[in-house]
Amino acid sequence: MTALASLTNHQVRLAQRLVGAPTRDNWSFTTEPVQEPAEGGVLVKTLALSLDPAMRGWMNEGKSYIPPVGIGEVMRAGGIGRVVASKNPAFAVGDTVSGGLGVQEYLLIPQDQINRNGLFRIDLRAGSLTQWLNVLGMPGMTGYFGLMDVGQPKPGETVVISGAAGAVGQTVGQIARIKGCRVVGIAGGQAKCDWVVKELGFDACIDYKAGDVKAGLKEHCPKGVDVYFDNVGGEILDAVLARLARGARIIICGAISQYNNTTPVQGPKNYLSLLVNRARMEGIVVFDYADRYPVAVAEMAGYLKDGRMKSREDVVAGGVAAFPEALAKLFTGENFGKLVLQVASE
Amino acid sequence: MTALASLTNHQVRLAQRLVGAPTRDNWSFTTEPVQEPAEGGVLVKTLALSLDPAMRGWMNEGKSYIPPVGIGEVMRAGGIGRVVASKNPAFAVGDTVSGGLGVQEYLLIPQDQINRNGLFRIDLRAGSLTQWLNVLGMPGMTGYFGLMDVGQPKPGETVVISGAAGAVGQTVGQIARIKGCRVVGIAGGQAKCDWVVKELGFDACIDYKAGDVKAGLKEHCPKGVDVYFDNVGGEILDAVLARLARGARIIICGAISQYNNTTPVQGPKNYLSLLVNRARMEGIVVFDYADRYPVAVAEMAGYLKDGRMKSREDVVAGGVAAFPEALAKLFTGENFGKLVLQVASE
């Protein structure tokens, strides 16, 4: 334990609010000595961090589903870590844990913040470390509860997913397939489209960079779209709205096409299709389902084990110093699979 | 019965499709001799016609919840009429009926079209002739099922209604009040606002012509909006989206602010409030509830009888020749209460 005092914690803090896409200038890089936990506390060493579109929202001022990250605060991030010191009986040195670690190498959590942090032990037999940030983590939970609780797909229905090769999208599409739906993805580029069709078993995938999404929807959704899981907003949301089946459900999970806008958000001009088709558009925030995560994790771990579900992570090396450039990949669509920042190897 | 042959049926037909607001040029005026019904048929004399925002949509080409009115066809309209000749045992001469009469003075309905037309006998003890086009008619049914089935208001919740003094709006607001909700209307002009507050018992009304709807919502909905019944779309929908309570429900009933647009529909740029607030936006088409109309009519007739519900109709005289100018009142917001075109006195 005495070795801890010699360690340095490298951190990435939000330096300023921003307009448009985040750049290196939005961040400051700080160091702190690593400290022993007090009674009841835990010290966690970050192994990997989850990089998510939602981070862009947390950087903005103003009311949202959780408070924004304050200027000068360590950037919020979920991650997987290892307990390196513990004065809490619930956590032993060597435990692998998931929680709100922040973009930093170490997190000291006092006893009274363990619950608020959402820290819990994970079982690497259920899935790999990066899978715990993907299908077994927040993206997987978002996909699972968004699709099942809000989308309520029935066998034989057509489910369309934008950001299909992303962390949430790959989970949604595979669950929909397992539940007996016709699954059509929308993704950027032939490689992503090939992957979701050939590897994940989607029925079709529309490459929005290559052509007309409307034409693709017409071809691949001849009976209309029953469930649309929207991660992107913008033009693609409008194209799907124009193709809804009667009684369709749209899950609003995000709008990555709009997050870096310097102009106002583009509202879905085809929203009156909701009226014509008696359809529903509903938002989801994953934290509302926290008490049911274990059930979803168990179901998905089963699918991973029996091979019905695959997962793909895009792991960026370089530690916390590489965070700004890694995050930017999300908004260019450059990442392929769940974007993970590797912070330490063990 | 021999007198029928001497009668002329004046009709209004859709002469051309249009961009923007309808004018007299969009219509042609024709006459036909009135004919005896064949075996099983009914001849109905139009007494009053319902003029509705939905008519603007029926004038457009293209897919909607019902087919458009064809060029040269008699304009579709719901109305109340009197049976003047019948060879059908279900209808007697003198019966008052409601159905899809069209903008014309007489409608001859062959036996095989009676069901499709939606023709049914009405009971003038339940409500007056114009009330049967208002709270007991399509607008009332739309308000009732939109609010109750889609909005699912709970006592104590805040319900906001745009087009509050209109046919649907007045019904929705009064039902919400009866169900124990806090009711806030949005209407154009002091007279309409005063009426919904003083006469209909709304808790407040925001005059969108006089000032800032956002400020009004902040003042009158301090805990946010739980249910929003949207008849107008546009800026007002956006203002309400910015003020949603957690778990809010938005009923998309119409978008009169957008129907005469010559530019694309203005999509709700604040739609991501659905995500932040785990809220829902859902469309309603009244015809889906046809099998439950009698239940709703009975409930509302009870409210009319015991005085808990009032209704206001704006009756325009002048017969079918006055149809073009009467319809235009809807889109200028000039009408005050349910707009009705009187076609014959008896």
Boltz contact constraints between the chains, C-beta under 6 A:
constraints:
  - contact:
      token1: [A, 64]
      token2: [B, 276]
      max_distance: 6.0
  - contact:
      token1: [A, 65]
      token2: [B, 276]
      max_distance: 6.0
  - contact:
      token1: [A, 252]
      token2: [B, 274]
      max_distance: 6.0
  - contact:
      token1: [A, 252]
      token2: [B, 275]
      max_distance: 6.0
  - contact:
      token1: [A, 255]
      token2: [B, 272]
      max_distance: 6.0
  - contact:
      token1: [A, 264]
      token2: [B, 269]
      max_distance: 6.0
  - contact:
      token1: [A, 265]
      token2: [B, 269]
      max_distance: 6.0
  - contact:
      token1: [A, 267]
      token2: [B, 267]
      max_distance: 6.0
  - contact:
      token1: [A, 267]
      token2: [B, 268]
      max_distance: 6.0
  - contact:
      token1: [A, 267]
      token2: [B, 269]
      max_distance: 6.0
  - contact:
      token1: [A, 267]
      token2: [B, 271]
      max_distance: 6.0
  - contact:
      token1: [A, 268]
      token2: [B, 267]
      max_distance: 6.0
  - contact:
      token1: [A, 269]
      token2: [B, 264]
      max_distance: 6.0
  - contact:
      token1: [A, 269]
      token2: [B, 265]
      max_distance: 6.0
  - contact:
      token1: [A, 269]
      token2: [B, 267]
      max_distance: 6.0
  - contact:
      token1: [A, 271]
      token2: [B, 267]
      max_distance: 6.0
  - contact:
      token1: [A, 272]
      token2: [B, 255]
      max_distance: 6.0
  - contact:
      token1: [A, 274]
      token2: [B, 252]
      max_distance: 6.0
  - contact:
      token1: [A, 274]
      token2: [B, 283]
      max_distance: 6.0
  - contact:
      token1: [A, 275]
      token2: [B, 252]
      max_distance: 6.0
  - contact:
      token1: [A, 275]
      token2: [B, 283]
      max_distance: 6.0
  - contact:
      token1: [A, 276]
      token2: [B, 64]
      max_distance: 6.0
  - contact:
      token1: [A, 276]
      token2: [B, 65]
      max_distance: 6.0
  - contact:
      token1: [A, 278]
      token2: [B, 283]
      max_distance: 6.0
  - contact:
      token1: [A, 278]
      token2: [B, 285]
      max_distance: 6.0
  - contact:
      token1: [A, 279]
      token2: [B, 283]
      max_distance: 6.0
  - contact:
      token1: [A, 280]
      token2: [B, 280]
      max_distance: 6.0
  - contact:
      token1: [A, 280]
      token2: [B, 282]
      max_distance: 6.0
  - contact:
      token1: [A, 281]
      token2: [B, 281]
      max_distance: 6.0
  - contact:
      token1: [A, 282]
      token2: [B, 280]
      max_distance: 6.0
  - contact:
      token1: [A, 283]
      token2: [B, 274]
      max_distance: 6.0
  - contact:
      token1: [A, 283]
      token2: [B, 275]
      max_distance: 6.0
  - contact:
      token1: [A, 283]
      token2: [B, 278]
      max_distance: 6.0
  - contact:
      token1: [A, 283]
      token2: [B, 279]
      max_distance: 6.0
  - contact:
      token1: [A, 285]
      token2: [B, 278]
      max_distance: 6.0
